[in-house]
Amino acid sequence: MVAKMTSKNQITIPKAVASRFASRYYDVRQEEGRIILTPVNPDAAAQVRAKLNELGISENDIAEAVNWARKAP
């Protein structure tokens, strides 16, 4: 498949490819002369915070766990 870049640097992802992914947002990076698009969920951080809240895990708990892990041999 071929995609053309417009004068505004926009590229349309072919429908056959785009339909395989549910994401509307992509992490874009360049690697070894290639453009890599990785689907991301912009609400992921909010979902993680909600799960931590549901489990009763506070930011202080996380900080303590990180400090403990950094001290481990």
Legacy VTK file of the C-alpha trace (Angstrom):
# vtk DataFile Version 3.0
C-alpha trace
ASCII
DATASET POLYDATA
POINTS 73 float
0.000 0.000 0.000
1.139 3.523 -0.709
0.165 6.649 1.233
0.852 10.179 0.024
1.974 13.003 2.306
0.068 16.252 1.773
1.583 19.738 1.743
0.527 19.969 5.419
2.558 16.826 6.297
-0.582 14.712 6.734
-0.720 11.071 5.737
-3.940 9.086 5.480
-3.583 5.555 6.777
-5.222 3.151 4.308
-8.570 1.864 5.577
-7.429 -1.763 5.322
-4.727 -0.993 7.897
-6.561 1.549 10.069
-9.576 -0.716 10.518
-7.392 -3.223 12.388
-6.819 -0.720 15.222
-9.368 0.877 17.533
-7.122 3.807 18.470
-7.408 7.339 17.127
-4.046 8.299 18.648
-0.611 6.991 17.756
2.856 7.362 19.199
5.106 8.372 16.286
8.830 7.699 16.205
11.574 7.282 13.642
13.700 4.151 13.761
16.331 3.030 11.260
14.883 5.150 8.450
11.295 4.053 9.159
8.306 5.807 10.639
6.809 3.695 13.429
3.192 4.296 14.495
2.080 2.632 17.726
-1.571 2.861 18.796
-2.000 4.492 22.208
-4.921 5.070 24.514
-4.866 8.669 25.802
-7.147 7.622 28.654
-4.737 4.918 29.851
-3.328 7.021 32.710
-6.831 7.813 33.945
-7.722 4.126 33.770
-4.628 3.197 35.807
-5.459 5.851 38.420
-9.032 4.556 38.666
-7.792 0.975 39.133
-5.325 2.057 41.827
-8.112 3.956 43.592
-10.380 0.897 43.339
-7.631 -1.210 44.945
-7.046 1.389 47.658
-3.465 2.081 46.564
-2.353 5.665 47.196
0.449 7.707 45.638
2.262 7.378 48.967
2.022 3.573 48.729
3.604 3.716 45.289
6.376 6.049 46.461
7.146 3.704 49.365
7.255 0.708 46.995
9.630 2.515 44.636
11.894 3.517 47.533
11.889 -0.077 48.804
12.740 -1.435 45.345
15.602 1.022 44.924
17.116 -0.124 48.231
16.837 -3.832 47.375
20.173 -5.553 46.601
LINES 1 74
73 0 1 2 3 4 5 6 7 8 9 10 11 12 13 14 15 16 17 18 19 20 21 22 23 24 25 26 27 28 29 30 31 32 33 34 35 36 37 38 39 40 41 42 43 44 45 46 47 48 49 50 51 52 53 54 55 56 57 58 59 60 61 62 63 64 65 66 67 68 69 70 71 72
